[in-house]
Amino acid sequence: MSVVSQPSVERIDVGYAPATVGESPVWRAQEDALYWVDIPAQRIVRQRVALGLRTEWVLPEKVACFAFGCNGGLVAGLETGLFAVALPEPATADGKTPAYARKLAAPQFRVPGTRFNDGRCDRQGRFWSGTMVQDMAAANPAGALFCLDTQGRLSAPVVDQLIVQNGLAWSPDGTTMYLSDSHPQRRLIWAFDYDTETGTPSRRRVFADLHDYAGRPDGAAVDADGCYWICANDAGAVLRFTPQGVLDRRIDLPAVKPAMCAFGGRDLGTLFITSIRPATGATEHDGHVFAVRPGVRGLPEPEYAGVL
């Protein structure tokens, strides 16, 4: 691993209560704002970072991930399926403004207590998201990865036998797809060849095994150099791997359970990181959102190209 100085880490949500499970940060350039979710609170949060202004919307179910639509609205992974979501304005900061949610599609869950987890769009605007059994102690590999295509059709399971699906990301040219399993029994990141025309992943192989490093692989982002940034949950760090799977950066954080990262800011040079608040032993930083300038830039987050 190359020796790089530790950049300063800033908490951006000072003055606000921590999230229980902060996930799915998405930078919205036209609003100069960061969005993210608090899964058990059933909330989508928006913060205009430069102004420190915050608004929240409450959804009818737990919400784990989302992407903006090219023509307005959001597509989101909730407990029972994928939904089209509208966030009405004005909204308040108390989390009492209801969002409008309409179910688009849902798979047949094999196990009760399953919900969607990590998700985002590929470079062509298809929305991908995976499922997990919420009782992590059960270590049930009933989770699977699904694709909602731009015609609104939900695929059959594309990757199955997942315990805690996570880590979705694509290389800058879209031809490599990344996926992780966060469960302590797995701690693996895979890479796939990805057919951008058909949206088909193939040639699955281990990209990184976090048993060899630290923490569990949670949410991820890819920078403009094609390097893969992964939140090392339980290790209080984000790790960067080169496209060859070589660890070359580690940035330590004040929160022990970083959950997902995303590039943003006006130059896409800020890495935002959400975190989870542990049930015991939490510090003042756990469950908050952080910003760091790692010295590289990210890529604009793709939007869903279907009709919502």
Contacts in CASP RR format, 6 or more apart in sequence:
PFRMAT RR
TARGET T0000
AUTHOR 0000-0000-0000
METHOD contacts of the structure
MODEL  1
MSVVSQPSVERIDVGYAPATVGESPVWRAQEDALYWVDIPAQRIVRQRVA
LGLRTEWVLPEKVACFAFGCNGGLVAGLETGLFAVALPEPATADGKTPAY
ARKLAAPQFRVPGTRFNDGRCDRQGRFWSGTMVQDMAAANPAGALFCLDT
QGRLSAPVVDQLIVQNGLAWSPDGTTMYLSDSHPQRRLIWAFDYDTETGT
PSRRRVFADLHDYAGRPDGAAVDADGCYWICANDAGAVLRFTPQGVLDRR
IDLPAVKPAMCAFGGRDLGTLFITSIRPATGATEHDGHVFAVRPGVRGLP
EPEYAGVL
1 247 0 8 1.000
1 248 0 8 1.000
1 249 0 8 1.000
1 250 0 8 1.000
2 248 0 8 1.000
2 249 0 8 1.000
4 249 0 8 1.000
6 251 0 8 1.000
6 252 0 8 1.000
7 251 0 8 1.000
7 292 0 8 1.000
7 293 0 8 1.000
7 294 0 8 1.000
7 295 0 8 1.000
8 292 0 8 1.000
8 293 0 8 1.000
9 251 0 8 1.000
9 252 0 8 1.000
9 253 0 8 1.000
9 254 0 8 1.000
9 290 0 8 1.000
9 291 0 8 1.000
9 292 0 8 1.000
10 290 0 8 1.000
10 291 0 8 1.000
10 292 0 8 1.000
11 254 0 8 1.000
11 285 0 8 1.000
11 288 0 8 1.000
11 289 0 8 1.000
11 290 0 8 1.000
11 291 0 8 1.000
12 34 0 8 1.000
12 47 0 8 1.000
12 49 0 8 1.000
12 52 0 8 1.000
12 272 0 8 1.000
12 289 0 8 1.000
12 290 0 8 1.000
12 291 0 8 1.000
13 47 0 8 1.000
13 54 0 8 1.000
13 288 0 8 1.000
13 289 0 8 1.000
16 54 0 8 1.000
18 277 0 8 1.000
18 282 0 8 1.000
18 286 0 8 1.000
18 287 0 8 1.000
18 288 0 8 1.000
19 36 0 8 1.000
19 38 0 8 1.000
19 41 0 8 1.000
19 45 0 8 1.000
19 274 0 8 1.000
19 275 0 8 1.000
19 276 0 8 1.000
19 277 0 8 1.000
19 287 0 8 1.000
19 288 0 8 1.000
19 289 0 8 1.000
20 38 0 8 1.000
20 39 0 8 1.000
20 40 0 8 1.000
20 41 0 8 1.000
20 276 0 8 1.000
20 277 0 8 1.000
20 287 0 8 1.000
21 38 0 8 1.000
21 39 0 8 1.000
21 40 0 8 1.000
21 259 0 8 1.000
21 276 0 8 1.000
21 277 0 8 1.000
22 36 0 8 1.000
22 37 0 8 1.000
22 38 0 8 1.000
22 39 0 8 1.000
22 259 0 8 1.000
22 260 0 8 1.000
22 274 0 8 1.000
22 275 0 8 1.000
22 276 0 8 1.000
22 287 0 8 1.000
22 289 0 8 1.000
23 36 0 8 1.000
23 37 0 8 1.000
23 38 0 8 1.000
23 39 0 8 1.000
23 64 0 8 1.000
23 65 0 8 1.000
23 118 0 8 1.000
23 219 0 8 1.000
23 259 0 8 1.000
23 260 0 8 1.000
23 274 0 8 1.000
24 35 0 8 1.000
24 36 0 8 1.000
24 37 0 8 1.000
24 64 0 8 1.000
24 65 0 8 1.000
24 66 0 8 1.000
24 118 0 8 1.000
24 119 0 8 1.000
24 260 0 8 1.000
24 274 0 8 1.000
25 34 0 8 1.000
25 35 0 8 1.000
25 36 0 8 1.000
25 260 0 8 1.000
25 261 0 8 1.000
25 262 0 8 1.000
25 272 0 8 1.000
25 273 0 8 1.000
25 274 0 8 1.000
25 289 0 8 1.000
26 34 0 8 1.000
26 35 0 8 1.000
26 36 0 8 1.000
26 66 0 8 1.000
26 67 0 8 1.000
26 68 0 8 1.000
26 262 0 8 1.000
26 301 0 8 1.000
27 33 0 8 1.000
27 34 0 8 1.000
27 35 0 8 1.000
27 262 0 8 1.000
27 263 0 8 1.000
27 264 0 8 1.000
27 265 0 8 1.000
27 268 0 8 1.000
27 272 0 8 1.000
27 301 0 8 1.000
28 34 0 8 1.000
28 35 0 8 1.000
28 46 0 8 1.000
28 68 0 8 1.000
29 264 0 8 1.000
29 265 0 8 1.000
29 266 0 8 1.000
29 300 0 8 1.000
31 46 0 8 1.000
31 48 0 8 1.000
32 48 0 8 1.000
32 49 0 8 1.000
32 50 0 8 1.000
32 265 0 8 1.000
32 266 0 8 1.000
33 46 0 8 1.000
33 47 0 8 1.000
33 48 0 8 1.000
33 49 0 8 1.000
34 46 0 8 1.000
34 47 0 8 1.000
34 49 0 8 1.000
34 262 0 8 1.000
34 264 0 8 1.000
34 272 0 8 1.000
34 289 0 8 1.000
35 44 0 8 1.000
35 45 0 8 1.000
35 46 0 8 1.000
35 66 0 8 1.000
36 44 0 8 1.000
36 45 0 8 1.000
36 260 0 8 1.000
36 272 0 8 1.000
36 274 0 8 1.000
36 289 0 8 1.000
37 43 0 8 1.000
37 44 0 8 1.000
37 45 0 8 1.000
37 63 0 8 1.000
37 64 0 8 1.000
37 65 0 8 1.000
37 66 0 8 1.000
38 45 0 8 1.000
39 62 0 8 1.000
39 63 0 8 1.000
39 64 0 8 1.000
40 62 0 8 1.000
41 58 0 8 1.000
42 58 0 8 1.000
42 59 0 8 1.000
42 60 0 8 1.000
42 61 0 8 1.000
42 62 0 8 1.000
42 63 0 8 1.000
43 56 0 8 1.000
43 57 0 8 1.000
43 58 0 8 1.000
43 59 0 8 1.000
43 63 0 8 1.000
43 95 0 8 1.000
44 56 0 8 1.000
44 57 0 8 1.000
44 59 0 8 1.000
44 63 0 8 1.000
44 66 0 8 1.000
44 74 0 8 1.000
44 76 0 8 1.000
44 85 0 8 1.000
44 87 0 8 1.000
44 99 0 8 1.000
45 54 0 8 1.000
45 55 0 8 1.000
45 56 0 8 1.000
46 54 0 8 1.000
46 55 0 8 1.000
46 56 0 8 1.000
46 87 0 8 1.000
46 91 0 8 1.000
47 53 0 8 1.000
47 54 0 8 1.000
47 289 0 8 1.000
48 54 0 8 1.000
49 265 0 8 1.000
49 291 0 8 1.000
54 93 0 8 1.000
55 90 0 8 1.000
55 91 0 8 1.000
55 92 0 8 1.000
55 93 0 8 1.000
55 97 0 8 1.000
56 91 0 8 1.000
56 92 0 8 1.000
56 93 0 8 1.000
56 94 0 8 1.000
56 95 0 8 1.000
56 97 0 8 1.000
57 87 0 8 1.000
57 88 0 8 1.000
57 91 0 8 1.000
57 95 0 8 1.000
57 97 0 8 1.000
57 98 0 8 1.000
57 99 0 8 1.000
58 95 0 8 1.000
58 96 0 8 1.000
58 97 0 8 1.000
58 98 0 8 1.000
58 99 0 8 1.000
59 76 0 8 1.000
59 78 0 8 1.000
59 85 0 8 1.000
59 98 0 8 1.000
59 99 0 8 1.000
59 101 0 8 1.000
60 78 0 8 1.000
60 101 0 8 1.000
61 78 0 8 1.000
61 79 0 8 1.000
61 80 0 8 1.000
61 101 0 8 1.000
62 78 0 8 1.000
62 79 0 8 1.000
62 115 0 8 1.000
63 76 0 8 1.000
63 77 0 8 1.000
63 78 0 8 1.000
63 85 0 8 1.000
64 77 0 8 1.000
64 78 0 8 1.000
64 115 0 8 1.000
64 116 0 8 1.000
64 117 0 8 1.000
64 118 0 8 1.000
64 119 0 8 1.000
64 129 0 8 1.000
65 76 0 8 1.000
65 77 0 8 1.000
65 116 0 8 1.000
65 117 0 8 1.000
65 118 0 8 1.000
65 119 0 8 1.000
65 120 0 8 1.000
65 129 0 8 1.000
66 74 0 8 1.000
66 75 0 8 1.000
66 76 0 8 1.000
66 77 0 8 1.000
66 85 0 8 1.000
67 74 0 8 1.000
67 75 0 8 1.000
67 76 0 8 1.000
67 119 0 8 1.000
67 120 0 8 1.000
67 121 0 8 1.000
67 127 0 8 1.000
67 301 0 8 1.000
67 302 0 8 1.000
67 303 0 8 1.000
67 304 0 8 1.000
68 74 0 8 1.000
68 301 0 8 1.000
68 303 0 8 1.000
68 304 0 8 1.000
69 75 0 8 1.000
69 303 0 8 1.000
69 304 0 8 1.000
69 305 0 8 1.000
69 306 0 8 1.000
69 308 0 8 1.000
70 125 0 8 1.000
70 303 0 8 1.000
70 304 0 8 1.000
70 305 0 8 1.000
70 306 0 8 1.000
71 306 0 8 1.000
71 307 0 8 1.000
71 308 0 8 1.000
72 308 0 8 1.000
73 84 0 8 1.000
73 85 0 8 1.000
73 86 0 8 1.000
73 87 0 8 1.000
73 308 0 8 1.000
74 84 0 8 1.000
74 85 0 8 1.000
74 86 0 8 1.000
74 87 0 8 1.000
74 308 0 8 1.000
75 82 0 8 1.000
75 83 0 8 1.000
75 84 0 8 1.000
75 85 0 8 1.000
75 104 0 8 1.000
75 127 0 8 1.000
75 148 0 8 1.000
75 304 0 8 1.000
75 308 0 8 1.000
76 82 0 8 1.000
76 83 0 8 1.000
76 85 0 8 1.000
76 101 0 8 1.000
77 83 0 8 1.000
77 116 0 8 1.000
77 119 0 8 1.000
77 129 0 8 1.000
78 101 0 8 1.000
78 115 0 8 1.000
78 116 0 8 1.000
79 113 0 8 1.000
79 115 0 8 1.000
79 116 0 8 1.000
80 103 0 8 1.000
80 106 0 8 1.000
80 115 0 8 1.000
81 103 0 8 1.000
81 104 0 8 1.000
81 105 0 8 1.000
81 106 0 8 1.000
81 107 0 8 1.000
81 116 0 8 1.000
82 103 0 8 1.000
82 104 0 8 1.000
82 105 0 8 1.000
82 106 0 8 1.000
82 116 0 8 1.000
82 127 0 8 1.000
82 129 0 8 1.000
82 146 0 8 1.000
82 148 0 8 1.000
82 154 0 8 1.000
83 101 0 8 1.000
83 102 0 8 1.000
83 103 0 8 1.000
83 104 0 8 1.000
84 101 0 8 1.000
84 102 0 8 1.000
84 104 0 8 1.000
84 308 0 8 1.000
85 99 0 8 1.000
85 100 0 8 1.000
85 101 0 8 1.000
85 102 0 8 1.000
86 99 0 8 1.000
86 100 0 8 1.000
87 99 0 8 1.000
88 97 0 8 1.000
88 98 0 8 1.000
88 99 0 8 1.000
88 100 0 8 1.000
90 97 0 8 1.000
91 97 0 8 1.000
104 148 0 8 1.000
104 152 0 8 1.000
104 154 0 8 1.000
104 308 0 8 1.000
105 148 0 8 1.000
105 152 0 8 1.000
105 153 0 8 1.000
105 154 0 8 1.000
106 154 0 8 1.000
107 131 0 8 1.000
107 144 0 8 1.000
107 146 0 8 1.000
107 154 0 8 1.000
107 157 0 8 1.000
109 131 0 8 1.000
109 142 0 8 1.000
110 142 0 8 1.000
110 143 0 8 1.000
111 133 0 8 1.000
111 140 0 8 1.000
111 142 0 8 1.000
113 133 0 8 1.000
113 134 0 8 1.000
113 135 0 8 1.000
114 131 0 8 1.000
114 132 0 8 1.000
114 133 0 8 1.000
114 134 0 8 1.000
114 142 0 8 1.000
114 143 0 8 1.000
115 131 0 8 1.000
115 132 0 8 1.000
115 134 0 8 1.000
116 129 0 8 1.000
116 130 0 8 1.000
116 131 0 8 1.000
117 129 0 8 1.000
117 130 0 8 1.000
117 131 0 8 1.000
117 132 0 8 1.000
117 164 0 8 1.000
117 165 0 8 1.000
117 166 0 8 1.000
118 129 0 8 1.000
118 130 0 8 1.000
118 165 0 8 1.000
118 166 0 8 1.000
118 167 0 8 1.000
118 168 0 8 1.000
118 219 0 8 1.000
118 260 0 8 1.000
119 127 0 8 1.000
119 128 0 8 1.000
119 129 0 8 1.000
119 130 0 8 1.000
119 168 0 8 1.000
120 127 0 8 1.000
120 128 0 8 1.000
120 129 0 8 1.000
120 168 0 8 1.000
120 169 0 8 1.000
120 301 0 8 1.000
120 302 0 8 1.000
121 127 0 8 1.000
121 128 0 8 1.000
121 301 0 8 1.000
121 302 0 8 1.000
121 303 0 8 1.000
121 304 0 8 1.000
121 305 0 8 1.000
122 128 0 8 1.000
122 170 0 8 1.000
122 174 0 8 1.000
122 177 0 8 1.000
122 194 0 8 1.000
122 196 0 8 1.000
122 199 0 8 1.000
122 302 0 8 1.000
123 170 0 8 1.000
123 173 0 8 1.000
123 174 0 8 1.000
123 196 0 8 1.000
123 302 0 8 1.000
124 150 0 8 1.000
124 196 0 8 1.000
124 199 0 8 1.000
124 302 0 8 1.000
124 305 0 8 1.000
125 150 0 8 1.000
125 302 0 8 1.000
125 303 0 8 1.000
125 304 0 8 1.000
125 305 0 8 1.000
125 306 0 8 1.000
126 147 0 8 1.000
126 148 0 8 1.000
126 149 0 8 1.000
126 150 0 8 1.000
126 199 0 8 1.000
126 304 0 8 1.000
126 305 0 8 1.000
127 147 0 8 1.000
127 148 0 8 1.000
127 304 0 8 1.000
128 145 0 8 1.000
128 146 0 8 1.000
128 147 0 8 1.000
128 148 0 8 1.000
128 168 0 8 1.000
129 145 0 8 1.000
129 146 0 8 1.000
129 148 0 8 1.000
129 168 0 8 1.000
130 143 0 8 1.000
130 144 0 8 1.000
130 145 0 8 1.000
130 146 0 8 1.000
130 162 0 8 1.000
130 165 0 8 1.000
131 142 0 8 1.000
131 143 0 8 1.000
131 144 0 8 1.000
131 146 0 8 1.000
131 162 0 8 1.000
131 165 0 8 1.000
132 143 0 8 1.000
132 162 0 8 1.000
132 163 0 8 1.000
132 164 0 8 1.000
132 165 0 8 1.000
133 140 0 8 1.000
133 142 0 8 1.000
133 143 0 8 1.000
133 163 0 8 1.000
136 163 0 8 1.000
136 164 0 8 1.000
136 183 0 8 1.000
139 163 0 8 1.000
139 183 0 8 1.000
139 185 0 8 1.000
140 163 0 8 1.000
141 160 0 8 1.000
141 161 0 8 1.000
141 162 0 8 1.000
141 163 0 8 1.000
143 160 0 8 1.000
143 161 0 8 1.000
143 162 0 8 1.000
143 163 0 8 1.000
143 165 0 8 1.000
144 157 0 8 1.000
144 158 0 8 1.000
144 159 0 8 1.000
144 160 0 8 1.000
144 161 0 8 1.000
144 162 0 8 1.000
144 165 0 8 1.000
145 157 0 8 1.000
145 158 0 8 1.000
145 159 0 8 1.000
145 160 0 8 1.000
145 162 0 8 1.000
145 165 0 8 1.000
145 179 0 8 1.000
146 154 0 8 1.000
146 155 0 8 1.000
146 156 0 8 1.000
146 157 0 8 1.000
146 158 0 8 1.000
147 154 0 8 1.000
147 155 0 8 1.000
147 158 0 8 1.000
147 199 0 8 1.000
148 154 0 8 1.000
148 155 0 8 1.000
148 304 0 8 1.000
149 155 0 8 1.000
150 304 0 8 1.000
150 305 0 8 1.000
150 306 0 8 1.000
151 306 0 8 1.000
152 306 0 8 1.000
152 307 0 8 1.000
158 201 0 8 1.000
159 179 0 8 1.000
159 201 0 8 1.000
159 204 0 8 1.000
162 181 0 8 1.000
163 181 0 8 1.000
163 182 0 8 1.000
163 183 0 8 1.000
163 185 0 8 1.000
163 186 0 8 1.000
164 181 0 8 1.000
164 182 0 8 1.000
164 183 0 8 1.000
164 186 0 8 1.000
165 179 0 8 1.000
165 180 0 8 1.000
165 181 0 8 1.000
165 182 0 8 1.000
166 179 0 8 1.000
166 180 0 8 1.000
166 181 0 8 1.000
166 182 0 8 1.000
166 217 0 8 1.000
166 218 0 8 1.000
166 219 0 8 1.000
166 220 0 8 1.000
167 178 0 8 1.000
167 179 0 8 1.000
167 180 0 8 1.000
167 189 0 8 1.000
167 217 0 8 1.000
167 218 0 8 1.000
167 219 0 8 1.000
167 220 0 8 1.000
167 230 0 8 1.000
167 260 0 8 1.000
168 177 0 8 1.000
168 178 0 8 1.000
168 179 0 8 1.000
168 219 0 8 1.000
168 220 0 8 1.000
169 177 0 8 1.000
169 178 0 8 1.000
169 220 0 8 1.000
169 221 0 8 1.000
169 222 0 8 1.000
169 228 0 8 1.000
170 176 0 8 1.000
170 177 0 8 1.000
170 178 0 8 1.000
170 194 0 8 1.000
170 222 0 8 1.000
171 177 0 8 1.000
171 194 0 8 1.000
171 222 0 8 1.000
171 226 0 8 1.000
171 243 0 8 1.000
172 222 0 8 1.000
172 224 0 8 1.000
172 226 0 8 1.000
172 299 0 8 1.000
174 194 0 8 1.000
174 196 0 8 1.000
175 193 0 8 1.000
175 194 0 8 1.000
175 196 0 8 1.000
176 191 0 8 1.000
176 192 0 8 1.000
176 193 0 8 1.000
176 194 0 8 1.000
176 243 0 8 1.000
177 191 0 8 1.000
177 192 0 8 1.000
177 193 0 8 1.000
177 194 0 8 1.000
177 201 0 8 1.000
178 189 0 8 1.000
178 190 0 8 1.000
178 191 0 8 1.000
178 192 0 8 1.000
178 207 0 8 1.000
178 220 0 8 1.000
178 222 0 8 1.000
178 228 0 8 1.000
179 189 0 8 1.000
179 190 0 8 1.000
179 192 0 8 1.000
180 188 0 8 1.000
180 189 0 8 1.000
180 190 0 8 1.000
180 217 0 8 1.000
180 218 0 8 1.000
180 219 0 8 1.000
180 220 0 8 1.000
180 230 0 8 1.000
181 187 0 8 1.000
181 188 0 8 1.000
181 217 0 8 1.000
182 216 0 8 1.000
182 217 0 8 1.000
182 218 0 8 1.000
182 233 0 8 1.000
183 216 0 8 1.000
184 216 0 8 1.000
187 209 0 8 1.000
187 210 0 8 1.000
187 211 0 8 1.000
187 215 0 8 1.000
187 216 0 8 1.000
187 217 0 8 1.000
188 206 0 8 1.000
188 208 0 8 1.000
188 209 0 8 1.000
188 210 0 8 1.000
188 217 0 8 1.000
189 206 0 8 1.000
189 207 0 8 1.000
189 208 0 8 1.000
189 209 0 8 1.000
189 210 0 8 1.000
189 217 0 8 1.000
189 220 0 8 1.000
189 228 0 8 1.000
189 230 0 8 1.000
189 241 0 8 1.000
190 204 0 8 1.000
190 205 0 8 1.000
190 206 0 8 1.000
190 207 0 8 1.000
191 204 0 8 1.000
191 205 0 8 1.000
191 207 0 8 1.000
192 201 0 8 1.000
192 202 0 8 1.000
192 203 0 8 1.000
192 204 0 8 1.000
192 205 0 8 1.000
193 201 0 8 1.000
193 202 0 8 1.000
193 203 0 8 1.000
194 200 0 8 1.000
194 201 0 8 1.000
194 202 0 8 1.000
195 201 0 8 1.000
195 202 0 8 1.000
207 228 0 8 1.000
207 241 0 8 1.000
207 245 0 8 1.000
208 217 0 8 1.000
208 230 0 8 1.000
208 241 0 8 1.000
208 245 0 8 1.000
208 247 0 8 1.000
210 216 0 8 1.000
210 217 0 8 1.000
210 230 0 8 1.000
210 232 0 8 1.000
213 232 0 8 1.000
213 239 0 8 1.000
213 247 0 8 1.000
214 232 0 8 1.000
214 235 0 8 1.000
214 237 0 8 1.000
214 239 0 8 1.000
215 232 0 8 1.000
215 233 0 8 1.000
215 234 0 8 1.000
215 235 0 8 1.000
215 236 0 8 1.000
215 237 0 8 1.000
216 232 0 8 1.000
216 233 0 8 1.000
216 234 0 8 1.000
216 235 0 8 1.000
217 230 0 8 1.000
217 231 0 8 1.000
217 232 0 8 1.000
217 233 0 8 1.000
218 230 0 8 1.000
218 231 0 8 1.000
218 232 0 8 1.000
218 233 0 8 1.000
218 258 0 8 1.000
218 259 0 8 1.000
218 260 0 8 1.000
219 230 0 8 1.000
219 231 0 8 1.000
219 259 0 8 1.000
219 260 0 8 1.000
219 261 0 8 1.000
220 228 0 8 1.000
220 229 0 8 1.000
220 230 0 8 1.000
220 231 0 8 1.000
220 260 0 8 1.000
220 261 0 8 1.000
221 228 0 8 1.000
221 229 0 8 1.000
221 260 0 8 1.000
221 261 0 8 1.000
221 262 0 8 1.000
221 263 0 8 1.000
221 271 0 8 1.000
221 298 0 8 1.000
222 228 0 8 1.000
222 229 0 8 1.000
222 298 0 8 1.000
222 299 0 8 1.000
223 229 0 8 1.000
223 240 0 8 1.000
223 263 0 8 1.000
223 294 0 8 1.000
223 296 0 8 1.000
223 297 0 8 1.000
223 298 0 8 1.000
223 299 0 8 1.000
224 268 0 8 1.000
224 296 0 8 1.000
224 297 0 8 1.000
224 298 0 8 1.000
224 299 0 8 1.000
225 296 0 8 1.000
226 243 0 8 1.000
227 240 0 8 1.000
227 241 0 8 1.000
227 242 0 8 1.000
227 243 0 8 1.000
227 248 0 8 1.000
227 249 0 8 1.000
227 296 0 8 1.000
228 240 0 8 1.000
228 241 0 8 1.000
228 242 0 8 1.000
228 243 0 8 1.000
228 245 0 8 1.000
229 238 0 8 1.000
229 239 0 8 1.000
229 240 0 8 1.000
229 261 0 8 1.000
229 271 0 8 1.000
230 238 0 8 1.000
230 239 0 8 1.000
230 240 0 8 1.000
230 241 0 8 1.000
230 261 0 8 1.000
231 238 0 8 1.000
231 258 0 8 1.000
231 259 0 8 1.000
231 260 0 8 1.000
231 261 0 8 1.000
231 273 0 8 1.000
232 238 0 8 1.000
232 239 0 8 1.000
232 258 0 8 1.000
233 257 0 8 1.000
233 258 0 8 1.000
233 259 0 8 1.000
233 276 0 8 1.000
234 256 0 8 1.000
234 257 0 8 1.000
235 256 0 8 1.000
236 252 0 8 1.000
236 253 0 8 1.000
236 255 0 8 1.000
236 256 0 8 1.000
236 257 0 8 1.000
236 258 0 8 1.000
237 250 0 8 1.000
237 251 0 8 1.000
237 252 0 8 1.000
237 253 0 8 1.000
237 258 0 8 1.000
238 250 0 8 1.000
238 251 0 8 1.000
238 253 0 8 1.000
238 258 0 8 1.000
238 261 0 8 1.000
238 271 0 8 1.000
238 273 0 8 1.000
239 247 0 8 1.000
239 249 0 8 1.000
239 250 0 8 1.000
240 247 0 8 1.000
240 248 0 8 1.000
240 249 0 8 1.000
240 250 0 8 1.000
240 294 0 8 1.000
241 247 0 8 1.000
241 248 0 8 1.000
242 248 0 8 1.000
249 294 0 8 1.000
251 271 0 8 1.000
251 292 0 8 1.000
251 294 0 8 1.000
253 273 0 8 1.000
253 275 0 8 1.000
253 285 0 8 1.000
253 290 0 8 1.000
254 283 0 8 1.000
254 285 0 8 1.000
254 290 0 8 1.000
255 273 0 8 1.000
255 275 0 8 1.000
255 276 0 8 1.000
255 283 0 8 1.000
255 285 0 8 1.000
255 286 0 8 1.000
255 287 0 8 1.000
255 288 0 8 1.000
255 290 0 8 1.000
256 278 0 8 1.000
256 283 0 8 1.000
256 286 0 8 1.000
257 275 0 8 1.000
257 276 0 8 1.000
257 277 0 8 1.000
257 278 0 8 1.000
257 286 0 8 1.000
257 287 0 8 1.000
258 273 0 8 1.000
258 274 0 8 1.000
258 275 0 8 1.000
258 290 0 8 1.000
259 273 0 8 1.000
259 274 0 8 1.000
259 275 0 8 1.000
259 276 0 8 1.000
260 273 0 8 1.000
260 274 0 8 1.000
261 271 0 8 1.000
261 272 0 8 1.000
261 273 0 8 1.000
261 274 0 8 1.000
262 271 0 8 1.000
262 272 0 8 1.000
262 301 0 8 1.000
263 269 0 8 1.000
263 270 0 8 1.000
263 271 0 8 1.000
263 272 0 8 1.000
263 297 0 8 1.000
263 298 0 8 1.000
263 299 0 8 1.000
264 270 0 8 1.000
264 271 0 8 1.000
264 272 0 8 1.000
264 298 0 8 1.000
267 297 0 8 1.000
268 297 0 8 1.000
268 298 0 8 1.000
268 299 0 8 1.000
268 300 0 8 1.000
269 293 0 8 1.000
269 294 0 8 1.000
269 295 0 8 1.000
269 296 0 8 1.000
269 297 0 8 1.000
269 298 0 8 1.000
270 291 0 8 1.000
270 292 0 8 1.000
270 293 0 8 1.000
271 291 0 8 1.000
271 292 0 8 1.000
271 293 0 8 1.000
271 294 0 8 1.000
272 289 0 8 1.000
272 290 0 8 1.000
272 291 0 8 1.000
273 289 0 8 1.000
273 290 0 8 1.000
273 291 0 8 1.000
273 292 0 8 1.000
274 287 0 8 1.000
274 289 0 8 1.000
275 285 0 8 1.000
275 286 0 8 1.000
275 287 0 8 1.000
275 288 0 8 1.000
275 289 0 8 1.000
275 290 0 8 1.000
276 286 0 8 1.000
276 287 0 8 1.000
277 286 0 8 1.000
277 287 0 8 1.000
278 286 0 8 1.000
END
